[in-house]
Amino acid sequence: MATKSIGSRAVVLVPYLWLAFFFLVPFLIVVKISLSHDVVAQPPYRPLLDLATGWDGVRAFLSELDLANYALVLTDAFYIESYLQSLWIAAVSTVLLLLVGYPIAYAIARAPANWRPLLVLLVILPFWTSFLIRVYAWIGILSREGYLNQALMGLGLIAEPLEILATNKAVYFGIVYTYLPFMVLPLYAVLEKLDETLLEAAADLGATPIRAFWQVTFPLSLPGVVAGSLLCFIPAVGEFVIPDLLGGSETLMIGKTLWTEFAVNRSWTVSSAVAVLLLTVLVAPILFYQRQQARAIEGSR
């Protein structure tokens, strides 16, 4: 029994050690850099901790740390607009993903059982191609001479090419296409387990199919809606590649801003402050989801 207890504790300890080594330690390093100052040196920030000097060195190190970078990020209109636009684009994209992904997940869940594995495979099939290649493909689709404009003009729906590429509209196209499997799969997992006898009972009580959907199916699928929305919203807020390749000058997302500060302006300290604040913003929906899940588990007992 003692051996079993030690083994079970070791199994639980491994993921905590993994998170501590690959998340907590790097995060603390980023926090430390965000409290430092830019200098022309290598590394490009000060102060540096020198343990060889003992406690005096530690006290001197701590005395030089401050919140100046956070004050800059929280008061400068450029960074504030980057955060707000990132949250807005991510929120709108999540709503679009839900509108597109829910019917797909519902159709797969209601398809014949022998067809479902193939349909799920078709949903995740784009992941077999490089993410960067898929985003570049949208450049050829959305450009003025791209396939979308050619198709619309060929159908007589427009007289001249639409300006889609290098706008926020193109960013929405890219995010919805890229993150669609993350919305469909959690929804499918919930809808596939839905007891169809509940819909039959609703029909026996006089409910129309639409009313049965809104009063039975949709409420029972809310865990999948929340999970899929968070899986799409959280990475979309910090997205960099899609707005950089498909967006234009009006697209001001925090991932692109962070990259500019780090790679172009060479300001490790400001970019670290931007990253820490971004993580702080994203912690709120994660904690909300965990709280809802805990309540759901307690309610099912």
C-alpha positions in Angstrom: 0.0 0.0 0.0 2.9 2.4 0.8 4.4 1.7 -2.6 1.1 2.4 -4.3 0.7 5.6 -2.3 4.2 6.8 -3.3 3.5 5.9 -7.0 0.2 7.7 -7.1 1.8 10.8 -5.5 4.6 10.7 -8.1 2.1 10.5 -10.9 0.4 13.7 -9.6 3.7 15.4 -8.9 5.0 15.0 -12.5 2.5 17.5 -14.1 3.1 20.0 -11.3 6.9 19.8 -11.9 6.3 20.1 -15.7 4.2 23.3 -15.2 6.7 24.7 -12.7 9.7 24.2 -14.9 8.2 25.1 -18.3 5.6 27.7 -17.2 6.2 29.2 -13.8 10.0 29.7 -14.1 9.8 31.3 -17.5 6.9 33.4 -16.4 8.9 34.7 -13.4 11.8 35.5 -15.6 9.4 37.6 -17.8 8.0 39.3 -14.8 11.6 40.2 -13.6 12.4 41.6 -17.0 9.2 43.7 -17.0 10.4 45.3 -13.8 13.8 46.2 -15.3 15.1 49.1 -17.5 16.2 49.2 -21.1 19.9 49.6 -21.6 22.3 49.3 -24.6 24.0 46.2 -23.5 23.8 42.4 -23.6 21.3 41.5 -22.2 19.4 44.7 -23.0 18.1 45.4 -19.6 19.2 46.2 -16.0 19.5 45.3 -13.2 21.1 41.8 -13.2 21.2 39.7 -10.2 24.7 38.8 -9.1 24.6 36.2 -6.3 28.4 36.4 -5.8 27.9 39.8 -4.0 25.7 38.2 -1.4 22.8 39.9 0.3 24.0 43.4 -0.6 23.8 42.5 -4.3 20.3 41.1 -3.8 19.1 44.3 -2.0 20.7 46.5 -4.7 19.0 44.3 -7.3 15.5 44.6 -5.7 15.9 48.4 -5.1 16.3 49.0 -8.9 13.1 47.2 -9.9 10.1 49.3 -10.4 6.7 49.5 -12.2 7.6 52.1 -14.8 6.9 49.8 -17.7 3.5 48.9 -16.4 2.7 52.5 -15.9 3.6 53.2 -19.5 1.6 50.3 -20.9 -1.5 51.2 -18.8 -1.4 54.9 -19.6 -0.3 55.1 -23.3 -3.2 55.2 -25.7 -1.3 53.0 -28.2 -1.2 50.0 -25.8 -4.7 50.5 -24.5 -6.1 50.6 -28.0 -4.1 47.4 -28.8 -5.6 45.6 -25.9 -9.2 46.8 -26.6 -9.0 46.0 -30.3 -7.5 42.5 -29.5 -10.4 41.8 -27.1 -13.0 43.1 -29.6 -11.6 41.1 -32.6 -11.3 38.0 -30.4 -14.8 38.4 -29.1 -16.4 39.0 -32.6 -14.4 36.1 -34.0 -15.6 33.8 -31.2 -19.2 34.7 -31.9 -18.7 34.0 -35.6 -17.0 30.7 -34.8 -20.0 29.7 -32.6 -22.4 30.6 -35.4 -20.5 28.6 -37.9 -19.3 25.8 -35.7 -22.5 24.9 -33.9 -24.4 23.8 -37.0 -21.4 21.8 -38.1 -21.1 20.1 -34.7 -24.9 19.5 -34.6 -24.9 18.0 -38.1 -22.0 15.6 -37.2 -23.7 14.6 -34.0 -27.0 13.8 -35.8 -25.3 12.0 -38.7 -25.3 8.2 -38.9 -22.9 6.7 -36.5 -20.7 5.1 -39.2 -20.3 8.5 -40.8 -19.2 10.5 -37.7 -15.5 9.4 -37.6 -15.1 10.5 -41.2 -16.8 13.8 -40.6 -14.7 14.5 -37.6 -11.6 13.7 -39.6 -12.7 16.3 -42.2 -12.9 18.9 -39.5 -9.4 18.3 -38.2 -7.9 17.6 -41.7 -6.6 21.2 -42.1 -4.3 20.6 -39.1 -2.3 18.2 -41.4 -1.1 21.3 -43.3 1.2 23.9 -41.9 -0.5 26.7 -40.1 1.6 29.3 -41.9 0.8 27.8 -45.4 -2.9 27.9 -44.6 -2.7 31.6 -43.6 -0.7 32.4 -46.8 -3.4 30.6 -48.8 -5.9 33.2 -47.6 -3.8 35.9 -49.1 -4.4 34.4 -52.5 -8.1 34.0 -51.8 -8.8 37.5 -50.3 -6.6 39.7 -52.5 -8.1 42.0 -55.2 -7.2 39.4 -57.9 -8.0 36.5 -55.6 -10.4 33.6 -56.0 -13.1 35.2 -53.8 -13.3 38.4 -55.9 -13.1 36.4 -59.1 -16.0 34.2 -58.0 -18.2 37.1 -56.9 -17.5 39.0 -60.1 -18.2 35.9 -62.2 -21.6 35.5 -60.5 -22.4 39.1 -61.2 -22.7 40.0 -57.5 -20.1 42.8 -57.6 -18.9 45.1 -60.3 -15.4 45.6 -59.1 -13.1 43.8 -56.7 -13.7 44.2 -52.9 -10.9 45.4 -50.6 -10.8 42.6 -48.1 -7.1 41.8 -47.7 -5.2 44.1 -45.3 -8.4 44.8 -43.3 -10.0 43.5 -40.1 -12.4 41.5 -42.3 -9.5 39.4 -43.5 -8.4 38.9 -39.9 -11.9 37.6 -39.1 -11.7 35.2 -42.1 -8.3 33.9 -40.9 -9.2 33.4 -37.3 -12.6 31.7 -38.0 -11.0 29.4 -40.5 -8.0 28.6 -38.3 -9.8 28.1 -35.0 -13.0 26.4 -36.3 -11.9 22.8 -35.2 -11.4 24.1 -31.6 -15.1 25.2 -31.6 -16.5 22.2 -33.4 -14.9 19.4 -31.4 -16.0 20.4 -27.9 -19.5 21.1 -29.2 -19.6 17.7 -30.9 -18.4 15.9 -27.8 -21.4 17.3 -25.9 -24.0 17.1 -28.6 -23.0 13.5 -29.4 -23.9 12.4 -25.9 -27.2 14.2 -25.8 -30.1 11.9 -24.9 -32.5 12.0 -27.9 -35.4 10.8 -25.8 -35.5 14.2 -24.2 -36.3 15.7 -27.7 -39.0 13.0 -28.1 -40.5 13.9 -24.8 -40.5 17.6 -25.7 -42.2 16.8 -29.0 -44.8 14.7 -27.1 -45.5 17.7 -24.9 -46.2 19.9 -28.0 -42.9 21.6 -28.5 -41.9 22.5 -32.0 -38.4 21.5 -33.2 -37.2 25.0 -32.9 -38.6 25.4 -29.4 -37.2 22.0 -28.4 -33.8 23.1 -29.6 -33.7 26.3 -27.6 -35.2 24.7 -24.4 -33.5 21.3 -24.5 -30.6 21.0 -26.9 -28.9 24.3 -26.5 -29.0 24.5 -22.6 -27.6 21.0 -22.4 -24.8 21.9 -24.9 -23.7 25.0 -22.9 -20.6 23.3 -21.4 -19.4 22.7 -25.0 -20.3 26.3 -26.0 -18.3 27.7 -23.0 -15.3 25.3 -23.6 -15.2 26.0 -27.3 -15.5 29.7 -26.8 -12.7 29.8 -24.4 -10.5 27.6 -26.6 -11.0 30.1 -29.4 -11.1 33.4 -27.5 -8.0 33.0 -25.4 -5.5 32.3 -28.2 -7.2 34.7 -30.6 -6.6 37.6 -28.2 -2.8 37.1 -28.5 -2.8 36.1 -32.1 0.2 37.5 -34.1 0.6 35.6 -37.4 -3.0 36.1 -38.8 -3.2 39.9 -38.1 0.4 40.4 -39.4 -0.2 38.6 -42.7 -3.9 39.3 -43.3 -4.4 42.6 -41.4 -3.5 46.1 -42.4 -2.4 49.3 -40.7 -5.8 49.6 -38.9 -5.3 46.1 -37.3 -3.8 46.8 -34.0 -3.7 43.6 -31.9 -1.6 43.1 -28.8 0.3 40.1 -30.2 1.6 42.3 -33.1 2.4 45.1 -30.7 4.3 42.8 -28.5 6.4 41.5 -31.4 7.1 45.1 -32.6 8.4 46.1 -29.1 10.5 43.0 -28.8 12.0 42.5 -32.3 11.8 46.0 -33.8 12.2 48.4 -30.9 14.4 46.0 -29.0 12.5 46.8 -25.8 12.5 43.6 -23.8 11.2 45.3 -20.7 8.1 46.9 -22.3 7.3 43.8 -24.3 7.5 41.7 -21.1 5.1 44.1 -19.3 2.7 43.8 -22.3 2.9 40.0 -22.1 2.4 39.9 -18.3 -0.7 42.2 -18.6 -2.0 40.1 -21.4 -1.8 36.9 -19.3 -3.5 38.7 -16.5 -6.4 39.7 -18.7 -6.7 36.1 -20.0 -6.7 34.6 -16.5 -10.2 36.0 -15.8 -12.1 33.9 -18.3 -10.0 30.8 -17.3 -11.0 31.3 -13.7 -14.6 31.9 -14.6 -14.7 28.6 -16.6 -13.1 26.7 -13.8 -15.6 28.1 -11.4 -18.5 27.2 -13.6 -17.2 23.7 -14.0 -16.8 23.3 -10.3 -20.4 24.4 -9.8 -21.6 21.9 -12.5 -19.7 19.1 -10.8 -21.2 19.9 -7.4 -24.7 20.2 -8.9 -24.5 16.8 -10.5 -23.7 15.1 -7.2 
